[in-house]
Amino acid sequence: MPLKRSWGHGQVLASLFLIGALFTTPPMSVQAASQTLVEDGTGGMTRAVNRMVGGIVSYARWPEAAPPGGRVMCVVGAPRLSDRMAPDLPGPGAVTVRRMTAATVTPECDILFLGRMPVADRRQLIAWVRGRPILTITDDDAACIYGAMFCLNNRAASLSFSVNLDAIGRGPLRIDPRVLRIGHGEGGAS
């Protein structure tokens, strides 16, 4: 059962922006954090998703430096929470978004965002990612049971994410340990 804790919009964003160290992964666990959506208008969810995805990307450390054009996020399937993916990074850097099918995903993808898709395609992509420096995020598996590293969820005006430590531990990416404190209620935000 994932641990969940509600955090104010500012607390989660502040925690996302304070990330920087590396860690090794303990045994399988899923942890979660959330933020209340206080954005106005129809673009509120899109802005919140793009901020959260950008914050998650800032948690990750790839074994190689970012290419000159920035990281590439490949979107496969139909995202449930936002049709306009454009990660909002809290610091320097850029993310280029490309839409792909499960059959056209390539190693140039640094980030794989999995939307709604057939379970067989999802399983194939998660198996393909293992051992590769590719960050996986989904908005179609809130409980993180299909193997993505980060799983977004929207319930009752609250955008949340769960962390799948087993999936993180299977690859060469390093995720800052402070993301785990958000799920435990020990985040650095006040």
Secondary structure, 3 states (H helix, E strand, C coil): CCECCEECHHHHHHHHHCCCCCCCCCCCCEEEEEEECCCCCCCHHHHHHHHHHHHHHHHEECCCCCCCCCEEEEEECECCCCCCCCCCCCCCCCEEEEEECCCCCCCCCCEEEECECCHHHHHHHHHHHCCCCCEEEECCCCCCCCCCCEEEEEECCEEEEEEEHHHHHCCCCEECCHHHHHHHCCCCCC
